[in-house]
Amino acid sequence: MKFYKIMTDVGLRSKFAYATGFGSIDEKINCSVCGREWFKTLWYNEDNTFELVLSKENFSNFLGCVNYVLVSDDTKMVLTQEFLTGYHLVKASILSMDDLSPEQLRDLKINYTYSQLKKFAKNPPTYHKLFIDGKAELHEKAGVVLVEYCEHCGYKRYDIPGSPPFYMIGSPKFIKKESWDGSDFFHVKEFHTIYCSERFYEVYKKHNLTGLIFEEVEAI
């Protein structure tokens, strides 16, 4: 059995569409116990009301949006028909450019030029946010340890002592095989990286799906 880390693909020959959103989706935490001031992301709360717009070009089956992976409506059918496990979907709130409020339009204008704004879709297709339910654990070979933790506010920081930060080296690629719960999609507790089974990799290739890059990880 092989396992893979999943990353979204921007498209090299023909750029895939992308999503962008409005406003902040972080909760500021001031802990009276550990004294830390930090921001807790609400990206992964299913009930958040974060609204998105999509660029017009080349809508892929899987689409990246900051911390989300979005799944198209027809791809949702494929995942269901192939009986894949370890995930659930929540319909994304995707707006037409014609429906933006003045505040939202002003927010976009801060980050995009006029010509770029014309590339956002007025009739966007339906996409769903991908949430992962399956679980596994990192193998000890990954070297990841919990270096800071506050039980009161929930702050956690993982590190690999003596190595560069995770954002420079990517999430570790060593999975403890016996810890895998059998799901086709799964997380490890230290990261929101999406891992998948060989079964999903085969389904992706079988249906000629688009929008993802796979990197094989070592199961020990």
C-alpha positions in Angstrom: 0.0 0.0 0.0 1.3 3.4 -1.0 0.4 6.8 0.5 0.7 10.2 -0.9 0.7 13.8 0.2 -1.7 16.0 -1.8 -1.0 19.5 -3.0 -3.0 21.7 -5.3 -1.7 22.3 -8.8 -1.7 25.8 -10.3 -1.4 24.3 -13.8 1.9 24.7 -15.7 0.8 24.6 -19.4 -2.6 26.1 -18.8 -3.2 27.9 -15.5 -6.1 26.6 -13.4 -8.6 28.9 -11.9 -8.0 30.1 -8.3 -10.2 31.3 -5.4 -9.7 34.3 -3.2 -11.8 35.4 -0.2 -12.7 38.4 1.9 -11.7 39.6 5.3 -10.0 37.9 8.2 -10.8 34.4 9.3 -8.5 34.3 12.4 -9.5 34.6 16.0 -7.2 36.7 18.2 -6.3 34.8 21.4 -4.8 36.6 24.5 -4.1 33.8 27.0 -4.1 34.8 30.7 -2.2 31.7 31.6 0.7 31.4 29.2 0.7 35.1 28.3 0.8 34.5 24.5 -1.0 36.6 22.0 -1.7 34.5 18.9 -4.2 34.0 16.1 -6.2 30.9 15.8 -7.4 30.1 12.3 -11.1 29.5 11.7 -10.5 28.1 8.2 -11.3 24.6 9.4 -14.5 25.4 11.2 -17.3 24.0 9.0 -19.8 26.7 10.0 -17.6 29.7 9.0 -19.2 32.0 6.5 -16.0 32.9 4.5 -17.1 34.0 1.0 -15.1 33.4 -2.1 -14.8 34.5 -5.7 -13.2 32.5 -8.5 -11.1 33.5 -11.5 -12.6 32.6 -14.9 -9.9 30.4 -16.4 -9.8 26.6 -16.6 -11.9 25.3 -13.7 -10.2 22.2 -12.4 -11.7 19.3 -10.5 -9.8 20.3 -7.4 -9.1 23.9 -6.8 -6.8 25.6 -4.2 -7.8 28.4 -1.9 -5.3 29.3 0.8 -6.0 26.6 3.4 -8.8 24.9 1.5 -9.1 22.4 -1.2 -12.2 22.9 -3.2 -14.0 20.0 -5.0 -16.2 20.6 -8.0 -19.8 19.3 -8.2 -19.1 16.6 -10.8 -16.0 15.5 -8.8 -18.2 15.1 -5.8 -20.2 12.5 -7.8 -17.0 10.6 -8.7 -15.9 10.4 -5.0 -19.3 9.1 -4.0 -19.6 6.6 -6.8 -16.1 5.2 -6.1 -16.9 4.8 -2.4 -14.0 6.8 -1.2 -13.7 7.3 2.6 -12.3 9.7 5.2 -13.8 13.0 4.1 -16.9 15.0 3.9 -17.9 18.1 1.8 -19.5 21.4 2.7 -20.8 23.6 -0.1 -18.6 26.7 -0.5 -20.0 30.2 -0.5 -18.9 31.4 -3.9 -20.1 34.8 -5.1 -20.6 36.3 -8.6 -18.7 39.4 -9.2 -22.0 41.1 -9.9 -23.2 40.3 -6.3 -20.2 41.7 -4.4 -20.9 44.4 -1.8 -19.1 47.8 -2.2 -16.9 46.7 0.8 -16.0 43.4 -0.9 -15.2 45.1 -4.2 -13.0 47.6 -2.4 -11.2 44.7 -0.7 -10.4 43.1 -4.1 -9.2 46.4 -5.5 -6.6 46.6 -2.8 -4.9 43.4 -4.1 -5.8 43.3 -7.8 -5.4 45.6 -10.8 -8.4 46.5 -13.0 -7.4 44.0 -15.7 -7.1 41.3 -13.0 -10.6 42.1 -11.6 -12.1 41.5 -15.0 -10.9 37.9 -14.9 -13.1 37.0 -11.9 -16.2 34.9 -12.7 -19.7 36.3 -12.9 -21.3 32.8 -13.2 -19.0 30.7 -11.1 -19.6 26.9 -10.9 -20.4 25.1 -7.6 -17.5 23.9 -5.5 -17.4 22.2 -2.1 -14.9 22.6 0.8 -13.0 19.4 1.5 -12.8 18.4 5.2 -10.7 15.4 6.3 -12.0 12.8 8.8 -9.4 10.0 8.4 -6.4 9.8 10.7 -2.9 8.4 10.9 0.2 9.2 12.9 3.7 10.4 11.9 6.4 7.8 12.3 9.1 8.5 14.9 11.6 8.8 12.0 9.9 12.1 11.1 11.5 13.6 14.2 8.6 15.9 15.0 8.1 16.9 18.6 5.7 19.1 20.5 7.9 21.9 21.8 5.3 24.4 23.1 1.8 23.7 24.5 -0.8 25.6 26.6 -3.6 23.5 28.0 -5.6 26.6 28.8 -5.8 28.3 25.4 -4.9 25.3 23.2 -1.7 26.8 21.7 0.6 24.1 20.1 3.9 24.4 18.3 5.6 21.4 16.7 9.2 21.4 15.5 12.0 19.1 14.2 14.9 20.1 16.4 18.0 21.0 14.4 16.0 21.4 11.1 14.7 24.4 9.2 11.0 25.5 9.8 8.3 23.4 8.2 7.4 26.1 5.7 10.9 25.7 4.3 11.1 21.9 4.2 7.4 20.9 3.8 5.5 18.5 6.1 7.3 15.3 7.0 6.9 12.3 4.8 7.0 9.4 7.2 3.7 7.8 8.2 3.3 5.1 10.9 1.6 2.5 8.8 -0.1 0.6 11.7 -1.7 3.9 12.8 -3.6 4.5 9.6 -7.4 4.0 10.1 -8.0 2.7 6.6 -9.4 6.0 5.2 -8.7 7.1 1.6 -8.1 10.7 2.9 -6.4 11.4 6.2 -4.6 13.9 8.4 -1.9 13.6 11.1 -2.5 15.7 14.2 0.5 18.0 13.7 -0.5 19.4 10.3 -3.5 20.1 8.1 -1.7 18.5 5.2 -3.9 16.1 3.3 -2.6 12.6 2.8 -4.3 10.0 0.7 -4.3 6.2 -0.1 -3.2 4.6 -3.3 -6.9 3.9 -3.9 -7.6 7.6 -4.3 -4.5 8.1 -6.5 -5.8 5.4 -8.8 -9.3 6.9 -8.9 -7.8 10.3 -9.8 -5.9 8.8 -12.7 -8.8 6.6 -13.8 -11.2 9.6 -14.2 -8.5 12.0 -15.6 -9.1 14.4 -12.8 -7.2 17.7 -12.5 -5.9 20.2 -10.0 -3.8 18.0 -7.7 -0.1 17.0 -7.4 0.9 13.8 -5.5 4.1 13.2 -3.6 4.6 9.7 -2.4 5.3 9.4 1.4 7.0 6.5 3.2 4.8 4.2 5.3 6.8 2.5 8.0 
